[in-house]
Amino acid sequence: MYQYNDTDQTLIEERVAQFRGQTERFLKGELSEDQFRALRLMNGLYIQTHAPMLRVAVPYGLLSSKQVRMLAHIARKYDKNYCHVSTRQNIQYNWPKLETVPDILADLASVQMHAIQTSGNCMRNTTSDHLAGVCVDEIEDPRPYCEIIRQWTILHPEFAYLPRKFKIAVSGATHDRAATQVHDIGLHLVKNDKGEIGFEVLVGGGLGRTPIIGQVIRPFLEKKHLLSYLEAIVRIYNLFGRRDNKYKARIKILVKETGLAAFSQLVEQEWQLIKSDLELSADRIDAMKAQFTPPPYDLSAANDNSLDKHLQGDPAFASWFKHNTADHKAPGYRVVFLSLKAPDSPPGDITDAQLDALADLADQYSFGEIRTTHRQNMVFADIKQSELYPLWQKLDALKLATPNIGTVTDMICCPGLDFCSLANAGSIGVAKEINQALDDMDYIHDIGDLKINMSGCMNGCAHQSVGHIGILGVDKKGTEWYQLTLGGSSDNEAAIGERLGPSLAKDEVTKAVNTILDVYVKQRLSGESFLDTVKRVGLTPFKEQVYADH
């Protein structure tokens, strides 16, 4: 993974010192709430319902074991012994005291981490495929380009005050696991007819109040033009994006109102002015690729035959292997998903003890690296097949081996009313109730690939608009109600879910989810997925059953 140089380290240490001074001035009354607000947002600090919330950047979801131990330390010393993995692969702390935040940032800086630009109207953390560098369908590892983008975006002087927040996602595989089509800019590494690898560029995607799927603005962009073309897009957005209405300030609205053709022309004109100034040299790209060389894989790993014995001898292990591991490009290795969706735990939460244990396991089994995913889980990317069984036993003891990756209980869930001051309704309690109702693992596995995404407000932090089943909390005269959508997806065939019908009371949501699953089981053809069934039969069979008593 990328290692900071002296410039990187100096930058974040100076930023910590700067924010320490700003915080001290605010606490002394020398800065007003409004003056401090912009400063704290630039450093990832929100004010939530009960306490501040600090969002820590995890660039493209990659962490070292040393960094994970620091996250555990911060959870223990400054928070309530846990943290939360967000849908943008970041880490969030929900209970720090304001006066301790500069100390937290100093601790983070000691392990090459920060919270810069994790909030505010700026370019946010760049996300990517959690299987980057190891997946079998990869065209090229996207992480070097993610790091180049990170270095370009951080404290970019021209883009510190954009009309609204701005998010970029990069995928290097044929299967989009980074939800690129619902980002302000999505980048796909692709091959052209000549066999050259470059970028397909999408623009204008986004979720929240007005969910929109991004459109291809450039089918093929040479690698050397990556930064100049991105800069041209953001410049046009900065110039013409609306600032009079925050609900219409995202680039998705600008592209929609301007039209893709006209927007593309504006970008092209701007690009021609700057493309030679920001050209990426082959040496720069090669130097960054050298930061992401494959680990020293054991070439004899595929010769081990103990895996089959364990699969045949232990059904619980076999179930975990089927659902929580994935193919790896190196023979004899597997990718392991660490489920943060145990039935009795809020989705995406992980304790300090679990983090410390994972750091040790990463050192022992996975070259000292851990990844976060946009579905609020974690990953060991490089596990020998011969070591899967002992690893599983240890993960099971840590409650990190629930065999539910990609299933109905692998829910994305925002903090909702329990923490967020923006929320209209709770999410964590509803997720727990759904989990309790779906306590039959055989049934869950029979349902198969089905993604529930649940948000407590229209901001859509949990991506409910692209959930196979989306659940959105709304407020009705001070009471919590929920709108359901079906058929959304953030994969290759990205789609916005369709609203099923009127919103439901809180105590009706779990029953509705169960009803939807029952209708699917009755309507599906042999081997047919939930999404394919919804596409084939439409919403009517589901709607009739969910609202039968209304």
C-alpha positions in Angstrom: 0.0 0.0 0.0 1.0 3.6 -0.5 3.5 5.0 2.1 3.6 8.7 2.9 6.6 10.7 2.0 7.9 13.7 4.0 5.6 16.0 2.2 2.5 13.9 2.9 3.4 13.6 6.6 4.2 17.3 7.0 0.9 18.3 5.4 -1.3 16.3 7.8 0.8 17.3 10.9 0.4 20.9 10.0 -3.3 20.4 9.4 -3.6 18.9 12.9 -1.8 21.9 14.5 -4.0 24.3 12.6 -7.2 22.6 13.7 -6.0 22.4 17.3 -5.6 26.2 17.3 -9.0 26.6 15.7 -10.7 24.3 18.2 -9.0 26.1 21.2 -10.2 29.5 19.8 -13.7 28.2 19.4 -13.8 26.8 23.0 -12.6 30.1 24.3 -15.4 31.9 22.5 -13.1 33.6 20.0 -14.8 31.9 17.0 -18.6 31.8 16.6 -20.5 28.6 15.8 -20.8 29.7 12.1 -17.1 30.5 11.8 -16.1 27.2 13.4 -18.6 25.1 11.4 -16.8 25.4 8.1 -13.4 24.7 9.8 -14.6 21.6 11.6 -16.4 20.2 8.5 -13.1 20.5 6.6 -11.6 18.2 9.2 -14.4 15.6 9.2 -16.2 16.8 12.3 -20.0 16.8 12.5 -22.3 17.7 15.4 -24.8 14.9 15.8 -27.8 14.4 18.1 -25.8 13.3 21.2 -22.2 14.2 20.5 -19.8 15.1 17.7 -19.2 12.6 15.0 -15.7 12.3 13.5 -15.3 10.7 10.1 -11.8 9.3 9.3 -10.7 8.8 5.7 -9.8 5.4 4.6 -8.5 6.0 1.0 -10.0 3.4 -1.4 -10.7 1.2 1.7 -7.1 0.1 2.4 -5.7 -0.2 5.9 -2.6 -1.6 7.5 -2.6 -3.6 10.7 -0.8 -0.7 12.4 -3.6 1.7 11.4 -6.3 -0.7 12.5 -4.6 -0.9 16.0 -4.7 2.9 16.1 -8.4 2.8 15.2 -8.9 0.4 18.1 -6.9 2.7 20.5 -9.0 5.7 19.5 -12.3 3.8 20.1 -11.0 2.8 23.5 -9.5 6.1 24.6 -11.8 8.7 23.1 -15.1 6.9 22.2 -17.3 4.2 23.6 -15.1 1.2 22.5 -16.4 0.9 18.9 -16.5 2.6 15.6 -18.5 2.3 12.4 -17.7 1.5 8.8 -19.5 3.8 6.4 -20.7 3.2 2.8 -17.8 5.2 1.5 -15.3 2.8 3.2 -14.5 5.4 5.9 -14.5 5.0 9.7 -16.8 7.0 11.9 -16.7 7.7 15.7 -20.0 8.7 17.2 -19.0 9.8 20.7 -15.7 11.8 20.8 -15.6 15.0 22.9 -14.9 18.1 20.9 -11.9 19.1 23.0 -10.2 15.7 22.3 -10.6 15.7 18.5 -7.3 17.4 17.9 -5.6 14.7 19.9 -7.4 12.0 17.9 -6.2 13.7 14.7 -2.7 13.7 16.0 -2.9 10.0 16.8 -4.2 9.3 13.3 -1.4 11.4 11.8 1.2 9.2 13.5 0.0 6.2 11.4 -0.5 8.1 8.1 -4.2 8.8 8.5 -6.4 11.9 8.7 -10.0 13.2 8.5 -9.3 15.9 5.9 -12.2 16.4 3.4 -14.4 13.7 4.8 -17.2 16.3 5.1 -18.0 19.7 3.7 -18.5 20.9 0.1 -15.3 19.5 -1.3 -13.9 16.5 -3.0 -14.4 13.6 -0.7 -12.6 10.3 -0.1 -12.1 8.4 -3.4 -13.6 4.9 -3.2 -12.8 1.7 -5.1 -13.4 -2.0 -5.5 -12.6 -3.8 -2.2 -11.2 -6.7 -4.3 -8.8 -4.5 -6.2 -5.6 -6.2 -7.1 -6.8 -9.7 -6.3 -10.1 -10.3 -8.2 -10.1 -12.7 -11.2 -12.1 -10.3 -13.4 -9.7 -7.4 -13.1 -8.5 -5.4 -16.2 -6.0 -3.5 -14.1 -5.5 -2.6 -10.5 -7.3 0.7 -9.9 -5.6 1.6 -6.6 -2.6 3.4 -8.1 -5.0 5.8 -9.9 -7.1 6.2 -6.7 -3.9 7.3 -4.9 -3.1 9.7 -7.7 -6.6 11.1 -7.5 -6.3 11.3 -3.7 -3.1 13.4 -3.9 -4.7 15.7 -6.5 -7.9 16.2 -4.5 -6.5 16.8 -1.0 -6.6 20.5 -0.1 -7.0 21.4 -3.8 -7.2 25.2 -3.4 -9.6 25.8 -6.3 -12.2 23.2 -5.0 -12.4 23.8 -1.3 -15.8 25.4 -1.6 -17.8 23.6 -4.2 -21.5 24.0 -4.6 -21.9 20.7 -2.7 -19.9 17.6 -1.8 -18.2 15.7 -4.7 -17.5 12.0 -4.8 -15.4 9.8 -7.2 -15.3 6.0 -7.4 -12.9 3.9 -9.5 -13.3 0.3 -10.7 -10.8 -1.8 -12.5 -12.8 -4.9 -13.1 -15.6 -6.1 -15.4 -17.9 -6.4 -12.4 -18.6 -3.0 -10.7 -18.3 -3.5 -7.0 -17.7 0.2 -6.3 -21.1 1.6 -7.2 -19.5 3.9 -9.7 -22.7 4.7 -11.5 -24.1 6.5 -8.5 -21.2 8.8 -8.0 -20.5 12.4 -9.2 -17.8 10.9 -11.3 -17.4 7.2 -12.0 -14.2 5.8 -13.6 -13.9 2.3 -15.2 -10.6 1.0 -16.5 -11.4 -0.4 -19.9 -9.7 -1.7 -23.0 -10.2 -0.1 -26.4 -10.2 -1.8 -29.8 -6.4 -1.4 -29.9 -6.0 -3.3 -26.6 -5.0 -0.1 -24.8 -6.2 0.4 -21.3 -7.7 3.7 -20.3 -10.8 5.1 -18.6 -14.5 5.2 -19.3 -15.7 8.3 -17.6 -19.2 8.6 -16.2 -20.7 11.8 -14.8 -23.8 13.0 -13.0 -24.6 10.0 -10.8 -25.8 10.4 -7.2 -28.3 9.3 -4.6 -30.1 11.2 -1.9 -33.2 13.3 -2.6 -32.9 12.9 -6.4 -31.3 9.6 -7.2 -29.8 9.5 -10.7 -27.7 7.0 -12.6 -24.5 8.5 -14.1 -24.0 8.8 -17.8 -20.9 8.1 -20.0 -19.3 11.4 -20.9 -16.2 9.9 -22.4 -16.0 6.3 -23.5 -12.2 6.2 -23.5 -9.8 8.5 -21.9 -6.0 8.0 -22.1 -4.4 7.5 -18.7 -2.1 10.5 -19.1 -5.2 12.8 -19.3 -6.9 11.5 -16.1 -6.2 14.5 -13.9 -6.7 17.1 -16.5 -10.1 15.7 -17.6 -11.3 15.3 -14.0 -10.2 18.9 -13.3 -12.1 20.1 -16.3 -15.3 18.4 -15.1 -15.0 19.8 -11.5 -14.2 23.3 -12.9 -17.4 23.3 -14.9 -19.3 22.1 -11.9 -17.7 24.7 -9.7 -18.6 27.5 -12.2 -22.1 26.5 -13.1 -23.4 24.3 -10.2 -26.3 25.9 -8.3 -25.5 27.6 -5.0 -29.0 29.0 -4.3 -30.5 25.7 -3.4 -28.6 22.9 -1.6 -31.1 20.3 -2.8 -30.2 21.2 -6.4 -26.5 21.9 -6.0 -25.1 18.5 -6.9 -23.5 17.9 -10.3 -26.2 15.4 -11.1 -28.7 18.3 -11.3 -26.4 20.4 -13.4 -25.9 17.6 -15.9 -29.7 16.9 -16.0 -30.7 20.5 -16.4 -27.9 21.3 -18.9 -28.1 18.1 -20.9 -25.2 15.7 -21.3 -24.3 16.9 -24.8 -24.1 20.6 -23.7 -22.3 19.7 -20.5 -19.8 17.6 -22.4 -19.1 20.5 -24.7 -18.3 22.8 -21.7 -16.0 20.2 -20.3 -14.2 19.7 -23.6 -13.6 23.4 -24.0 -12.2 23.7 -20.5 -10.1 20.5 -21.0 -8.4 21.9 -24.1 -7.1 24.8 -22.0 -5.5 22.7 -19.3 -4.8 19.2 -20.7 -1.1 19.8 -21.3 -0.6 21.2 -17.8 -1.8 18.2 -15.8 -0.5 15.4 -18.0 0.4 12.2 -16.1 3.8 10.9 -17.2 4.4 7.1 -17.6 7.1 7.4 -15.0 4.6 8.9 -12.5 2.1 6.1 -13.1 4.8 3.4 -12.9 6.1 4.9 -9.7 2.7 4.7 -8.2 2.1 1.2 -9.4 5.3 0.2 -7.6 3.5 1.2 -4.3 1.0 -1.5 -5.0 3.0 -4.5 -6.0 1.6 -8.0 -5.1 2.7 -9.5 -1.8 5.1 -12.5 -1.8 2.5 -15.2 -2.5 3.4 -18.8 -1.7 3.7 -20.5 -5.1 3.1 -23.9 -3.5 -0.2 -22.8 -1.8 -2.4 -24.6 -4.4 -0.8 -27.9 -3.5 -2.4 -28.1 -0.1 -5.4 -30.5 0.0 -6.6 -30.0 3.6 -9.3 -27.6 2.5 -11.5 -30.3 1.0 -11.2 -32.4 4.2 -12.4 -29.5 6.3 -15.2 -28.6 3.9 -16.5 -32.2 4.0 -16.1 -32.6 7.7 -17.5 -29.3 9.1 -20.9 -28.0 7.6 -20.6 -24.7 9.5 -17.2 -24.0 8.0 -18.5 -25.1 4.5 -21.3 -22.6 4.8 -19.0 -19.8 5.8 -16.6 -20.8 2.9 -19.4 -20.6 0.4 -20.8 -17.3 1.5 -17.9 -15.4 3.0 -15.0 -16.2 0.7 -14.3 -15.4 -3.0 -12.0 -16.4 -5.8 -8.5 -15.0 -5.8 -6.3 -14.5 -8.9 -3.3 -16.3 -7.1 -3.6 -20.1 -7.1 -4.2 -21.5 -3.6 -5.5 -18.2 -2.1 -9.0 -16.9 -1.3 -10.5 -13.6 -0.4 -12.2 -13.6 3.1 -15.1 -11.3 4.0 -15.4 -10.3 7.6 -19.1 -9.9 8.3 -19.9 -6.9 10.4 -23.6 -8.0 10.3 -23.9 -10.3 13.3 -27.6 -10.6 14.3 -27.0 -8.8 17.6 -24.8 -6.0 16.3 -25.7 -2.8 14.5 -24.7 -3.1 10.9 -21.2 -1.9 10.2 -20.1 -1.5 13.9 -16.9 -3.1 15.2 -15.4 -3.0 18.7 -11.9 -2.0 19.8 -11.3 -5.6 20.8 -12.4 -6.9 17.4 -10.1 -4.4 15.7 -7.1 -5.3 17.8 -7.8 -9.0 17.1 -8.2 -8.4 13.3 -4.9 -6.5 13.2 -3.1 -9.5 14.7 -4.9 -11.9 12.3 -4.0 -9.6 9.4 -0.3 -9.9 10.4 -0.6 -13.6 10.8 -2.6 -14.5 7.7 -3.0 -11.6 5.2 0.3 -9.7 4.8 -0.8 -7.1 7.4 -3.6 -5.5 5.4 -7.3 -5.1 5.9 -9.9 -3.5 3.6 -13.3 -1.9 4.2 -16.2 -2.3 1.8 -19.0 0.0 0.7 -21.4 -2.6 2.1 -20.0 -1.9 5.6 -18.0 -5.1 6.0 -14.2 -5.8 6.0 -11.9 -8.0 4.0 -8.8 -10.0 4.3 -7.7 -10.1 0.6 -4.9 -12.7 0.7 -5.6 -15.9 2.6 -4.0 -19.2 1.9 -6.6 -21.9 1.4 -4.7 -24.1 3.9 -5.2 -21.4 6.6 -8.9 -20.8 6.0 -10.1 -23.3 8.6 -8.0 -21.9 11.6 -8.8 -18.4 10.5 -12.5 -19.2 10.4 -12.4 -20.6 13.9 -10.8 -17.4 15.2 -13.2 -15.2 13.3 -16.1 -17.2 14.6 -15.0 -16.7 18.2 -14.8 -12.9 17.5 -18.4 -12.9 16.0 -17.0 -11.9 12.6 -17.9 -15.0 10.7 -21.7 -14.8 10.3 -22.1 -16.6 6.9 -24.4 -13.9 5.4 -22.3 -11.9 2.9 -24.6 -10.9 0.0 -27.7 -12.2 1.7 -30.8 -10.5 3.1 -29.2 -9.9 6.5 -26.1 -8.3 5.1 -27.9 -5.0 5.3 -26.5 -1.6 4.7 -27.9 0.6 7.4 -27.2 4.2 8.4 -27.2 5.3 12.1 -30.6 6.9 11.8 -32.3 8.7 14.7 -30.1 6.9 17.2 -27.2 9.3 16.3 -27.9 11.5 13.3 -29.4 14.9 13.7 -30.6 14.8 10.1 -32.6 11.6 10.4 -36.4 11.4 10.3 -36.6 7.8 11.5 -34.6 5.1 13.2 -32.7 2.4 11.2 -30.7 0.3 13.7 -33.7 -0.9 15.6 -35.6 -1.8 12.4 -32.5 -3.7 11.1 -32.3 -5.6 14.4 -36.0 -6.5 14.2 -35.6 -7.8 10.6 -32.6 -9.8 11.6 -34.5 -11.4 14.5 -37.4 -12.3 12.1 -34.9 -13.9 9.7 -33.1 -16.2 12.1 -33.2 -19.3 9.9 -29.9 -19.4 8.1 -31.1 -22.1 5.7 -33.9 -19.8 4.6 -31.6 -16.8 4.2 -29.2 -18.9 2.0 -32.2 -20.2 0.0 -33.3 -16.6 -0.7 -29.8 -16.0 -2.1 -28.4 -12.7 -3.4 -30.6 -10.0 -2.0 -29.5 -6.6 -0.7 -31.5 -4.5 1.7 -30.4 -0.9 2.1 -32.0 1.3 4.8 -31.6 5.0 5.4 -33.2 7.2 8.1 -33.6 10.2 5.8 -33.5 11.4 2.2 -29.8 12.0 2.2 -29.5 8.3 1.5 -26.2 7.5 3.3 -27.2 3.8 3.1 -27.9 3.9 -0.6 -31.6 2.9 -0.2 -32.4 4.0 -3.7 -30.2 1.2 -5.2 -31.1 -1.5 -2.7 -32.8 -4.6 -4.1 -35.2 -3.7 -1.3 -34.8 -0.1 -0.2 -36.2 1.2 3.1 -36.4 5.0 3.6 -37.4 6.5 6.9 -39.8 9.5 6.7 -41.4 11.7 9.3 -45.2 12.0 9.5 -46.2 14.5 12.2 -43.5 13.4 14.5 -43.9 9.6 14.0 -41.6 7.3 12.1 -42.8 5.8 8.8 -41.0 4.0 6.0 -41.2 4.0 2.2 -40.2 0.8 0.4 -38.7 0.4 -3.0 -37.9 -2.7 -5.1 -35.6 -3.4 -7.9 -32.7 -1.1 -7.3 -29.1 -2.0 -8.0 -25.6 -0.5 -7.8 -24.0 -3.2 -9.9 -23.3 -3.2 -13.6 -27.0 -2.9 -14.5 -27.5 -0.1 -12.1 -31.1 1.0 -11.4 -33.1 3.2 -9.1 -35.7 1.2 -7.2 -39.4 1.7 -7.8 -41.6 2.8 -4.9 -43.8 -0.1 -3.8 -46.7 2.0 -2.4 -47.6 4.3 0.5 -45.3 4.5 3.5 -45.7 2.0 6.3 -45.7 2.5 10.0 -42.6 1.4 11.9 -44.2 -1.8 13.3 -45.2 -2.9 9.8 -41.8 -2.9 8.2 -40.5 -6.3 9.2 -43.8 -7.9 8.3 -43.6 -6.2 4.9 -40.1 -7.5 4.3 -41.1 -11.0 5.2 -44.1 -10.7 2.8 -41.9 -9.5 0.0 -39.5 -12.5 0.5 -42.5 -14.9 0.6 -43.9 -13.5 -2.7 -40.4 -13.9 -4.3 -40.1 -17.5 -3.2 -43.6 -18.2 -4.7 -43.0 -16.3 -7.9 -39.4 -17.1 -8.8 -38.4 -19.5 -11.5 -35.7 -22.1 -10.9 -32.4 -20.4 -10.1 -34.0 -17.0 -10.6 -32.6 -14.1 -8.5 -34.8 -11.6 -6.6 -33.9 -8.8 -9.0 -34.7 -10.9 -12.1 -38.0 -11.9 -10.6 -39.0 -8.3 -9.9 -38.0 -7.4 -13.4 -40.1 -10.3 -14.8 -43.3 -10.0 -12.7 -43.2 -6.3 -11.8 -44.3 -4.7 -8.5 -47.9 -5.8 -8.6 -47.7 -9.2 -6.9 -45.5 -7.7 -4.1 -47.8 -4.7 -3.7 -51.0 -6.7 -3.5 -49.6 -8.8 -0.7 -47.8 -6.1 1.3 -50.9 -3.8 1.3 -53.5 -6.6 1.5 -54.8 -5.4 4.9 -54.6 -1.6 4.1 
